[in-house]
Amino acid sequence: MSCKRAQNESGDSDKKKKKRSSVETVDLCGSVEEEEVKQAVKEAWSNRTHYSKGDLELDCHPFPHCIIKNFLSNQTFAENLQRELLELNFNEKSNDLYKFKQSDDLKKRKEPHIAAIRAALFGRFRSWLGDVLGVELEPTVDISCAKYEYTDVLLCHDDELEGRRAAFILYLVPPWQSSDGGSLDLYSTDSNFQPESIVKSLVPCWNTLVLFEVSPVSFHQVSEVLSQDKCRLSLSGWFHGPSLERPPRFKEPSILKHPHLPRDETVLFEWVNPLYLDISYQEQIQTEFEDSSEIQLKDFLKEEKFREVSEALRQTGIRWMKRGPPNKRCYESASVDSLPECVSVCWELLRSEAFFLLLSNFTGLRLHYLCPADEEDEEGETKDDKEEGEVAGTSAESPSSSSSSKAGTDKGGKKLSSPVCCGEVRRWSHGGYTLLHDAEAAQAEYALDLILPFGCADWEAEFGGFTCYIANEEDEELLTVYPEDNSLALVYRDKETLKFVKHVNHKSSHVDSSTCREFYDFSFVYYE
């Protein structure tokens, strides 16, 4: 007991000793400390040429990046830093772009090794980097810790954000192989500064720092972690300074929209479950849809038609084209002229005049000139978006009160709507996704989304591949549509509602042979 009291009642001198002993110092890689090496790196970076000496290597393909092995010269310090980081609290981060665990901001953490590496990075190393780049970097401290475990991923992006000049990653990982995933993949770019393909993959390595300048072409990703028992631990952040000049942002060509095909109701009787052709049931559907702006209609196609299309979609004769660029999307889309006959007829069903009218009856939207105009249309009233109904959980106009584009007039002199649509047949497998992007938000319109999945009888939510709707510039999900065989999903969205398909992860291909590993869907968008 007396010994314990002596420890707890230690004097001021002991406290000072403790305080002094908690202050750690860190020595960086010798190459970083040499003036000759710094000048050589500066010249090579400026001239976009390769340079290597000791543990430091500068490679300029596909964009300048520097790799410094044994960045922390003291291995014991690196091990203690790893221990402190693993003891932090981590928060799950997940959206369209990523899924991983991240610590709180490390700007003010007082753990001795975390404080020491922070001081070294944003002290003398920042000064070294500023000299190399020939710019004055700001004193802003921007650093956090990330843990990537099985199926975690950070998809293609360029790190662009006001003030970011250079990015860094310090790996504190166990022995790591390329088969474990989690590599830092670097993309080549085309003449429009859009990412094309992965041309270099950096496998994480213990006590190795990777550094690159944030630029219009610095597209990269952290590939999905495939190891089920390893943790990809890293310190990462940005050095802030004057941003590089950027070219005008490339605008993709607009997707072509088409009017309906001249097909009568015969195609509905051949393909659609008779339940959904009953007028009274359509009225029930419309009432429910107008309340929530979304609905799922199960067993939508006749069973024999659904089976026929499901089997045909697996045929080898279909030409599947990869859709990109990877900073916006990655999945396969079928060439329409290669579709088997029954799939082609199903495609025509969804574009037919009769189907446009059926959708009008389901939703109350003006997708056909026979759809009766509501009172607001007849009176020519207009309302501010805030006064209109709910759309996929956000403030927007209700389907029945939506304004519509017009073309021509009927016998009574009333304008007729000219609705259009666009669509594709998609194949989803491991690695597929779509991302939110600025151009999508800028071009958003009032629209009705349709998704009709095939081949996903045993698809699990944890595989990904589901469609999320969110409010623009907000992270909260408003609605999630999970793929379900022969279940027609209809979602009406306003200009402030965006959507993405969540990354299909490794769990989808790491299952027993009785479970499907890919699925298909018809994805259409209808406009009034």
Secondary structure, 3 states (H helix, E strand, C coil): CHHHHHHHCCCHHHHHHHHHHCCCCCCECHHHHCHHHHHHHHHHHHHCCCEEECCEEEECCCCCEEEECCCECCHHHHHHHHHHHHCCCEEEEECCCEEEEEECCCCCCCCHHHHHHHHHHHHHHHHHHHHHHCCCCCCCCCEEEEEECCCCEEEEECCCCCCEEEEEEEECCCCCCHHHECCEEEEEECCCCCEEEEEEEECCCCCEEEEEECCCCCCEEECCECCCCCCEEEEEEEEECCCCCCCCCCCCCCCCCECCECCCCHHHHHHECHHHHCHHHHHHHHHHHHHHCEEEECCCECHHHHHHHHHHCCCCCCCEEEECCCCCEEEEEECHHHCCHHHHHHHHHHHEHHHHHHHHHHHCCCCCCCCCCCHHHHHCCCCCHHHCCEECCEECCCHHHCCCCEEEECCCCCEEECCEEEEEEEEECCCCEECCCHHHHHCCCCEEEEEEEECCCCCCHHHCCCEEEEECCCCCEEEEECCCCCCEEEEEECCCEEEEECCCCHHHCCCCCCCCCCEEEEEEEEEC
